[in-house]
């Protein structure tokens, strides 16, 4: 019933800088910008190989990872499935958003798992989504052309050229969730019907790691081994790990653009290399990982 990983949402207090910084991080322009007529808040979307990153304007200066969205093929059946297992599901909402100049309407149906049922992690599934408007339908674009209607501010300007493929982020590798009761969290994601790929204890690291896979993205559940489970404590996001083709190329590009990036080091998985992007990441711990690609 869940068929893919739709998007990860990053809330930013300063929308313009949030869009510019993520354009530089990812090495590409956003594909689409829109505003919510109900809240008046703006969003920008960056598609990568296996999902879409949404940068969302937040009120009150809040910044950080704001939720994950999944793709659902049959929301009514899925809702009945969850409720039969005792998970509370919120009402389905018909949503719409407008692009610059009011052109390019996007519509979808959003359903959320109750925050108590999701252990504090915002989990939403999307159904009946219209195509993401691009090209002429998208209106003014992302190069700073004015939005003449005044209903949405002019798109943020990013003056850089798209990065070469080897120095751009290719895909989302995994999203990290920390759990004080990993057994209960494992049961939750299993109930959602997401495939369990790994459940392993790493004594030397003091961790239990549980990997769920959907749409080419891993949801990594991490739990400490040095204490008893805390059933009443919410889970929390631990950050995003992005997959790259050439870690040295993207490391060099980001350092040259003024990012605070750690030295390259060996990853926990044999053959992988990683580095940490420390700033500016708008409250989201960010890891770049060069996986072991199959030999051609």
QUIKA-V580501 format. One record per pair of residues at least 6 apart in sequence whose C-alpha atoms are under 8 Angstrom apart, sorted by sequence separation. I is the first residue (numbers start at 1). J is the second residue. If there is no record, write none. Layout:
i,j
I,J
I,J
This chain:
i,j
12,18
23,29
35,41
36,42
46,52
47,53
72,78
82,88
83,89
98,104
99,105
115,121
135,141
140,146
147,153
179,185
190,196
201,207
202,208
212,218
213,219
244,250
254,260
255,261
266,272
267,273
23,30
35,42
45,52
46,53
82,89
98,105
115,122
140,147
146,153
147,154
201,208
202,209
211,218
212,219
254,261
266,273
267,274
278,285
34,42
35,43
45,53
46,54
97,105
98,106
146,154
147,155
200,208
201,209
211,219
212,220
265,273
266,274
277,285
278,286
33,42
34,43
45,54
96,105
97,106
113,122
145,154
146,155
199,208
200,209
211,220
264,273
265,274
276,285
277,286
33,43
34,44
44,54
45,55
79,89
96,106
97,107
112,122
113,123
144,154
145,155
199,209
200,210
210,220
211,221
251,261
264,274
265,275
276,286
277,287
19,30
33,44
43,54
44,55
96,107
112,123
113,124
144,155
198,209
199,210
209,220
210,221
264,275
276,287
277,288
32,44
33,45
43,55
44,56
95,107
96,108
112,124
143,155
144,156
198,210
199,211
209,221
210,222
263,275
275,287
276,288
31,44
32,45
43,56
94,107
95,108
111,124
112,125
142,155
143,156
144,157
197,210
198,211
209,222
262,275
263,276
274,287
275,288
30,44
31,45
32,46
42,56
43,57
94,108
95,109
110,124
111,125
141,155
142,156
143,157
196,210
197,211
198,212
208,222
209,223
261,275
262,276
274,288
275,289
30,45
31,46
41,56
42,57
94,109
95,110
110,125
111,126
140,155
142,157
143,158
196,211
197,212
207,222
208,223
261,276
262,277
274,289
30,46
31,47
41,57
93,109
94,110
110,126
142,158
143,159
196,212
197,213
207,223
208,224
248,264
261,277
262,278
273,289
274,290
29,46
30,47
41,58
92,109
93,110
109,126
110,127
195,212
196,213
207,224
208,225
247,264
260,277
261,278
272,289
273,290
28,46
92,110
93,111
108,126
109,127
194,212
195,213
206,224
207,225
259,277
260,278
261,279
272,290
273,291
92,111
108,127
109,128
194,213
195,214
206,225
259,278
260,279
272,291
91,111
92,112
108,128
109,129
194,214
206,226
259,279
260,280
271,291
272,292
90,111
91,112
107,128
108,129
259,280
271,292
89,111
90,112
107,129
108,130
203,225
267,289
89,112
90,113
106,129
107,130
189,212
89,113
90,114
106,130
186,210
251,275
19,44
88,113
89,114
106,131
87,113
88,114
106,132
182,208
247,273
15,42
87,114
106,133
247,274
105,133
182,210
88,117
104,133
87,117
104,137
103,137
104,138
103,138
104,139
186,221
19,55
75,111
103,139
185,221
18,55
102,139
100,138
101,139
99,138
100,139
101,140
182,221
15,55
99,139
100,140
182,222
15,56
100,141
182,223
247,288
15,57
175,217
177,219
179,221
181,223
247,289
8,51
10,53
12,55
14,57
15,58
173,216
174,217
175,218
176,219
177,220
178,221
179,222
180,223
247,290
7,51
8,52
9,53
10,54
11,55
12,56
13,57
14,58
173,217
174,218
175,219
176,220
177,221
178,222
179,223
180,224
240,284
242,286
244,288
246,290
5,50
6,51
7,52
8,53
9,54
10,55
11,56
12,57
13,58
172,217
173,218
174,219
175,220
176,221
177,222
178,223
239,284
240,285
241,286
242,287
243,288
244,289
245,290
5,51
6,52
7,53
8,54
9,55
10,56
11,57
12,58
13,59
101,147
174,220
176,222
238,284
239,285
240,286
241,287
242,288
243,289
244,290
245,291
7,54
9,56
11,58
13,60
14,61
100,147
101,148
102,149
182,229
184,231
238,285
239,286
240,287
241,288
242,289
243,290
244,291
13,61
101,149
181,229
239,287
241,289
243,291
12,61
13,62
101,150
102,151
180,229
181,230
12,62
13,63
101,151
102,152
180,230
181,231
11,62
12,63
100,151
101,152
180,231
11,63
12,64
75,127
100,152
181,233
10,63
11,64
70,123
72,125
74,127
99,152
100,153
180,233
10,64
11,65
67,121
68,122
69,123
70,124
71,125
72,126
73,127
100,154
180,234
10,65
11,66
67,122
68,123
69,124
70,125
71,126
72,127
100,155
179,234
180,235
9,65
10,66
66,122
67,123
68,124
69,125
70,126
71,127
179,235
8,65
9,66
10,67
67,124
69,126
178,235
179,236
8,66
9,67
177,235
178,236
8,67
9,68
37,96
177,236
178,237
8,68
9,69
36,96
37,97
177,237
178,238
7,68
8,69
36,97
37,98
176,237
177,238
6,68
7,69
35,97
36,98
175,237
176,238
177,239
6,69
7,70
34,97
35,98
175,238
176,239
5,69
6,70
34,98
35,99
175,239
176,240
5,70
6,71
34,99
175,240
176,241
4,70
5,71
33,99
34,100
119,185
174,240
175,241
3,70
4,71
32,99
33,100
173,240
174,241
2,70
3,71
4,72
172,240
173,241
174,242
2,71
3,72
172,241
173,242
2,72
3,73
118,188
172,242
173,243
1,72
2,73
171,242
172,243
1,73
170,242
171,243
1,74
169,242
170,243
171,244
1,75
169,243
170,244
169,244
170,245
1,77
2,78
168,244
169,245
1,78
167,244
168,245
166,244
167,245
166,245
167,246
165,245
166,246
167,247
169,250
167,249
168,250
166,249
167,250
166,250
167,251
167,253
32,132
32,133
32,134
31,134
33,138
32,138
85,191
33,141
32,141
33,142
82,191
32,142
42,152
82,192
31,142
30,142
29,142
121,234
119,233
120,234
121,235
119,234
120,235
121,236
119,235
120,236
121,237
173,289
35,152
34,152
6,126
51,171
48,169
49,170
50,171
51,172
33,155
48,170
49,171
50,172
48,171
49,172
48,172
29,158
28,161
29,162
28,162
23,158
27,162
28,163
20,156
24,160
27,163
19,156
20,157
27,164
20,158
16,156
27,167
28,168
16,157
27,168
26,168
27,169
25,168
26,169
25,169
50,215
50,216
50,217
65,237
65,239
2,192
2,193
1,193
2,194
5,214
4,214
5,215
3,214
4,215
5,216
3,215
4,216
5,217
64,282
65,283
63,282
64,283
65,284
63,283
64,284
25,254
24,254
24,257
21,280
22,281
21,281
18,282
12,282
10,284
